């Protein structure tokens, strides 16, 4: 027995010296460049992203290596003749920028990546991915001219086409690069290729690239054709100038090329089925009433068999750059997707009158086959959001201040009504249909930017909460069009606050990156164009030049930091730092020396001079607009300085980090010195005589709470004031209300906010029949927009505090999972959250006095996981079947540094 004991000790020691090898990582997958899989038409600021795959738990990526080659054969041989990142110690999985490479225009590059795990084990290389550059400089557009149809039409629909013979050679690759003001539809040999939209100012015009390889025919004649539409300026559309430019590059397997550029040899004619002289639909410039005479449509206009000898030649405007297109055309990788859906009801009222119901509001256009035999009668139609009380007609009082009427003259030969310009609507009233309408001949082409609603999910034990999630996610795609627009009907304007309120949940709910980056860059271009002092346009692009709203400008930095938190795109911060800092400096210019607060922040006009606070005016709920230093503006000023200090830290500017940290702390002190009343809650601001306002708004309290301005001694009073006012803010400040309640761990009140139909809020909108978020909670009585996606910002509160998912480090290297305690108001919730590392999954329930939480943490992430105490004593949590002692924090317990993989927690 005495000899056995030393032997066991020795064996234990020997086993301890043996390293238990972890499995090698699998090859990376879901490779992306420019946040797209195998994109074409890219600019020269290439960046890469991928997902890792590892069967081991608690894994991270410790390093990566990217190889970029000019050919597949070089890549197969690991010959990095374009770029080799070498082994780079980093956990980044996206926004890894290509360095020191001179890329050629219109060229396909091949790349792959491998990764190392935490133990230094290396994965196999990934499968090959590609990116194809676009036309990078003005010289790359050589041989192509801007062209137009000479016209004075204020609603200009024009056809362009070009016939060309291709040689008897095998086509390797063919790409068309195209830009048109304001929109185009591209066809090759009669087959639809794609649509593009260019509402930006001409000097910033976008172009798209389309792969047409499979549509061309060798050794025969081919036809390139395009329908363009120019219709003047509008709220979200610069006036621009009618014109298009296109360059098609066809490469053959023998190495030769054919180039087809727009020039005066292209043929053009008016698309005369659109009858000119129609009135505007409203005062915001969204377009004119479409009156289409299908008898005038040109059959086969986009095919080779059409005889276009009677068409005129196009007018050459000039090569790029030429006025007004004076800049380098920008690559645009955003794309609109369309889907044909069927109505939920078609009600026949007799005598040719129908009411068509889509079931909810969609953006797009109806598609109706009229199989009449006699041509010439004008069919009158009217889109709408609501019906009158007897449901026999569209309610004109709730028309979103937009004339949604259509007129259509059938051809007598099974013609199809399908308007060109999209609008949001739910109903279509048809007054005199010539034939029976049914599910076989009526549909709707819904459209939106390619947000993927399937990237996230939410389901809970509260049915109204589920409906609220569905309301907001549906609305989010309604506003994702040419930009993040305020509404798909009345204005279609990319308002800054509206865009921010949509863009941020679009990242975490639908994993958008492409539209976010484009929209952020656009607003910075507005500063370049109009605002040397640092402001940004309130809506951009637009028809009315420089137009700002102070608190819209202030909120931009919040969006920038949200974007960085999601993406870890340091390059964006570095390249735009001077412009971002100008925003904070603009705000700082209006700091009052005696109060230390921001007084009369310059900007805005009329009802939003010095700051809009909330909108429409009823959504201010009595906010004291007579104040010259407004608490909301001051709170944003604090956050602007705070964010610039954090950005400075990220990019290594220690001097600015210290400078703006001091500015943030100084105004925080001033806020807490001057803006509390005797009850310890915030007032709306200070008046010009330096006397304090007596009004206490919810706005003035939620921003300081959400932005961590409130001193510890006042938190209880402030959150109780916030709760007392229920929902007393509109959409401009809406984000900060769930944020305040969440930070204060007020879970039960948060559920009421989302689900109580008696309060202003999403549940009330649903109870009143709303199928999209509204411009204001009272839109049903004030004829405000009933499809206004800025209300979708409430998705953030559901993700952050009901699912409990929050990023603690950029690109979700560290996350917090902390579902709040909801008592008996919510007993379960589950869902997914999209990140650049993969999906985070949360599934919690509280049944039979036991709390269960199941989570999935993606590879290369770690989590700090909280569970509520559930009114139980002790600090023990069972984690993956093992009892662990957690750390106590208020009414919660947490376990830190939970690694990747699936984990189960019990309390």
C-alpha angles and dihedrals in degrees: 000000000000090000094050095059097059090045092055090049091052092049091050090051093050093049090050089060093057113091112222103226119228119219117266114256118261119246115285115257141188091054115194137178118193084006089292133103110246095339124194127208096034128163123240097263094089121183132176138217138178144164123244126224124205130157092206118094122238094026132161134182106248097180144355139201124206124194120194120190138178094232141026091243092054091049092049088054091047088243103153098196091159105036142340115191089194117211104323120192102225142117093216115125100176139030091039099154124216110244136206097002127129104212122203123228121256092011132135117227127193126216145170137180140207130193141207125222128223092276094051096257112147128221126223115264116273125248115276121279128185143204125194119208121227129217101307104186138026089256089061088066091060114137090032124096133193105250136184145175110252102245144139093203111137089207099041117192110175136176121215126183142169129195118206135170116229123206126249093267133121110258113229099180137348125187130178118208112198143171129178137168115262107347143335143191115212124209133180117199090342094308121119115245107173151301129252136190129203113179095150126110110281095248088058097040120157130222132197132213124218129190106228098166095119094047099058125087123213124225094020145071119289131191127216111195137178138185112207130190125199117175110164128255130324142166094288098022132074114224092241119162133277111263147104137209127195137174123186119194117195117191123196130207090248090063098254125122142210119207123197116188130178113260141135092296089071115099124231141181140165118274087229098182086087103080112222128225098052121150124253115264091232144328097288099071098243091146144281129288109276111236106177125189102195091191087074095052115118110235116224091005090153099046134089094240093066114105103226096175091117092053117101124240118259120258114244114227097180144272122296117301099044129130125314091013094063100151136066110280111252123229112241117198096177115111135191117227124204130203129186112228133179126235118251091225140015111193117199109208094178134253092058095305118132139173113208117198123196091190093238139019116287133175115234138060138289121253114204129172111217106195096186121149099209117065128207108057115119113233112211121209136174128197121210151168099223139019127229119260097274091045093233098116144018113274103245092191089068098045097126089246086287131117102228096181125134133191124200133181111201121222097224090245110089095286124188124228109212116148117221101221117064126228137177115252143135104204138043121198114202114193103189115015111179094214142025113289121213144145091287096061104027126072140139127233104219116196141186142145110287099274110153111224090189093067091085139026142191133192129163144167090260113080094199089053089053090050090050091055090049092048092054098042091049091049092049092065092046090065097043101092129116084336134348092293127196092232134351090228124035103031114355087202126156095228112183098232091042091049092049092048089055101034097057097054088040086065099049098032101038103015094240116173104148100063092039093057093045093049093047091052092048094056091048087053088057088060090052091049102043116002120062089165093062107264123130130219115267089220124019137214095024145145100246103063123226109015123156140177112202100222091044088059090047093052092056093081090055088056091048092053092046088052092050092047091054098041110022086220098165092169090065090054093046097047094046101035097112091051093047092049090052088064092058091043091052089055092045091054089072097052111130113230095216100047101024087225131116110264124194097346101212118248145065129064137242113344093010102042109138089009139342095224091186139350145256094030094247087063090066088073091210098318107175102249091177089079116105094199106047121198093223091054092047092050091051089048089057091051093046091056091042093052094047089051089052093047090049089053092050094052093041101252099142095174093057091042090060094040096053095039087058091048090051093049092047095054091042087057091047092050092051092045099050109021105057120094125211091275091060097248130114124268124210095259147278126305127225092266087057090249115136123247114247094212119103112201129184088235092061092053105040096056095053090046096046092044094050096247098124115099115237090248092060102040095096094051093045096049091046089053090049091051093046091059093052104193107354101146135080128222099284091070097021097110092065097057099066087037092057093046091047095050089049091052090238095152099157093051090046090058090051089052091056100037112028108105091194092066125070105264146084096310091054090051089052093047089053091054099263116156096184133033114274134231088242135005088248097048091122090067101032101046092241120152115296094196104053111142098199086090088067088078085090088078088079093063091050092051096042101042110017097041084024099219119149131160112240094179132027117278088016095280084147123023136183120222110193118147107191124241109259101177110213093334093085126016102174144016135168136177151132131256123203121231138162088256096051136274124328111212128200128182119171135166138172113210133150090006091300126116118211124186124181118185138177116208115194122237113278094028133097130197142217103212126201130193125187116248088236090214090294128130124236133044102251122129125179109228118188089338097312126107111238132178110239131203116255121233115169109299092345139077124210141195115201133210099028105172134218123300136052118319134181124209127190133187 
